[in-house]
Amino acid sequence: MEKPVDEEPETKEELAYLVNVCKKAERYDDMVDAIKKLTKLDPNLTVEERTMLSIAYDAVTDARRSSWRALFSTEDVPLTDAKRKTFINDLLFPKATDAEAKVFYLKMKADYHRHMAELVTDDYRTGMLDLAKDAYKEAMDIATDQIAPTDPIRLGLANNFSMFHYEVLKSVDDARKVTKNVRPKAYFFFHGI
């Protein structure tokens, strides 16, 4: 018996399909909702599902950042997105079973705080930057200990952490330290030296 069209998706496969449809339709808020439902069925997301989560949240965050910039370019905007932080901190990160997933979620959390720091005034900005730096550092510690130097997740993390130091904190030396620690390890690992 075929399900009526107006019924909610029930299986992981149906929800994964819905996530892809939402992505193609650029309905990123709906995409986030579908991924949240998917995680209720199985919080251990695959690499593809984590990528979709990142795409959805990045698109939602970018749209909000653009809107806030246009509306409140000089005003005090105490901005928090408690739902997103709670979703990552309380549901996804604690249930992550492998280092790649943990690093992915910490990088996502750090990127979020870095982006939000652009929108708030000095009082809130310092807090957001501290949260971003802490999440990047924790992710780098896990990645260094448990992930191959050539893994795309580890390299992406190092890139974002370096950009954070260079573009946001204006610390060229710290940005160089991040890349100096990553590049040789990846090279030697890749070439078996």
N, C-alpha and C positions, 0 to 999 in steps of 0.2 A: 504494500500500500504506500503510495507516494504522499509525502507531507504537503500540507497546504503551504502556499507561497508565503503567507504572512507569519509563519512560525519562526521563532528564533533558532539560530543554528545551535546544535547540541553537541556535536562531536568536534574533536580537535581538528579534523580534516575540514569540516564545514567552516569552522572559525578561521582557519588558515586561508581558505578560499576567500572568505569575506574580507580578511585583512588585505589580500592582494587586490580585490575589487576596489576597496576603499582607496588604496594607493593609486591605482590607475585613474580613479575619479577625483583624485586629489582632495579627498574628504578625510583629512588627517585626524580631526577630533574623533570621528567615527572609527578610524583605524586604531586609535589609542583604546577606545572602548572595547573593540573586538579583541585586541591583544590582552586587555585586562581579563576579559571573559575566558580567553584561552588559557591564561595562567592559573585561573581557578581550577581548570581541569588538570593541568600539569604545569607546575611552576618551574620545572627544569626546561627552559627554552632551548631550542636548537640554535645553531649559529645563524641560520637564515631568519628564525623568529626574532632573535636578538637584534639582528640587522634591521628588520622591519620596525621593531620597537624604537630603535635609534632614529630611523628615518622619520617616523611619525612624530616623535617628541621634538626632533630638530625642526621639523616643518611648523609645528604648533608654536614652538618657542620663537622661531624666526618671525613668524607672522605677528606674534604679540610684541616682540621687540620693535618691529617696524611701526606698529600702531602706537606703542608707548612713546617712541622717539618723536613721532609726528605730533602727538597730542601734548606731551609734557617735556619738551626739550630742555626746559630750565627749571621746572617745578620739582618739588620733593615728591617722589613716588615710592613709598614703602611697598615694595613688591615681593610677594612670596607666592609660591605655587605649592602649597602644602600637599595637595593630592599627589603630585608627581614625586615629591621627596618621600612621602610616605610609601608610595607604591614601590619605589626602588629600595629604600632603606628597610622597610618592614616586611615586604613580601618577596621581592626578587633576590636581593643580595643574601639574606640569611639562608635561602634555599639553594643557592648556587653551589653545585657540587664539584666544579672543577675550577682551576686557577684562571682559565680563559674567561669564564663567565664572571667571576669575581672582578677581574681586572676590567672587563667590559663595562660592568655596572658602575664601578668606581670612576672610570673615565667619563662615563655619561653624567654622573653626578657632578664631577669636577667641571666638565664643559658647561653644564647648566648654570652652576654658580658663577663661572667666568662670564657667561653671557648676561646673566642677571645683574652682575656688578656694573655693566655698562648703563643700566637704566636707573640706578638709584643714586642718592646723594652720598656724600662722604661718610656719614654715620653708618649707613647700611652697606655701603661699598666695601669698607674695611672688613666687615663681617663676612660678606659674600666672598671676598678674595681669600680670606683665611680658610673658609670652608673649601674653596676650590683647591687651594694649595695643599691642604691636608688630604683631600681625596686623591689628588694626583700623586702625592708622596706615598700614600698607602698602596695605591695601584702599582707604582713603580717598584716598591719593595716586594710585593707579591710576584710581579712579572720577572724581576731580576732573579728571584729564588726558584721560580717554578715554571717559567715559560721560555722556550727556545729564543735566542736572540734574533732569529730571523722571522719569528711569528708576526703576521700582519697586525694582530691586536697589540702586541708589545711595541712594534715600530710606530703604529698610529698613536699610541699613548705617549711615547717619547716625543714624537713630533708635536702633539698638542701641548705637552708640558713645556717643551722648549719655547713654543710660540707664546704660551702664557707668560713665561719669564721675560721674553723679549718684547712682545707687543703690549702686554698689560702692566707688568711690574717694571718695565723699562730696565731690566737687569740683563745686559748683554753677557756678562760673565757667567751668571747662572744658566742662561740659555746655552752657552757653549759647553758648560760642564755636562748638561744633560746629553747633548749630542756627542760629546767626546767619550762619554761612558757607553754609549749605545753603538755607534758606528764600528769601532774596532772589534767589539764582541760579535756583532753580526757578520762582519767580514771573515773573521777567523773561524767562526762556526760554519759558515757557508762553504769555505774552502778547506775545511777539515784540518786546520793548522792547530 
